[in-house]
Amino acid sequence: MLYKTYLKTLTQCPFCINKDRKILENKEAFLTYARAPYAQHHLLVIPKRHVDSFLDLKNIENSSITKLLHKGVHLLHTLGHVNCSILVRDGKGSGKSVEHLHYHIIPNHRIGDLDIHGEKRRVLTEQEIYTVVKELKESV
């Protein structure tokens, strides 16, 4: 079944109901595998409390998630993967297909050389860097 088709069959949050797929867990989060993986051994770390945003996490949840991310990366190295990408999508329109915060640990996967528009990534000019840094500093 295609992932888009699977998503249409959901009537509840799949991360809140699929608790039988846990590989490791602690009080605040669990480590599982992806049902629609980008690569073999694609793992997910999911907070047990249903939250949509990284900003909604409590400190104890952040700590628990970080511990499981470390264990997940170590597990992938044990399985022979030499590198991985850790990805979290935050907010509506970020590409997150399930509105329950989750972290991907994807072995041997480069995020890519394309930008969000599908164009080849390029290095910013000094003026563009100045503008971005100024905007960020003014927003702090």
Buried (B, 14 or more C-beta within 10 A) or exposed (E): EEEEEEEEEEEEEBBEEBEEBBBBBBEBBBBBBBEEBEBEBBBBBBBBBEBBEBEEBEEEBBEBBEBBBEBBBEBBEEEEBEEBBEBBBEEEEEEBBBEBBBBBBBBBBEEEEEEEEEEEEEEEEEEEEEEEEEEEEEEE
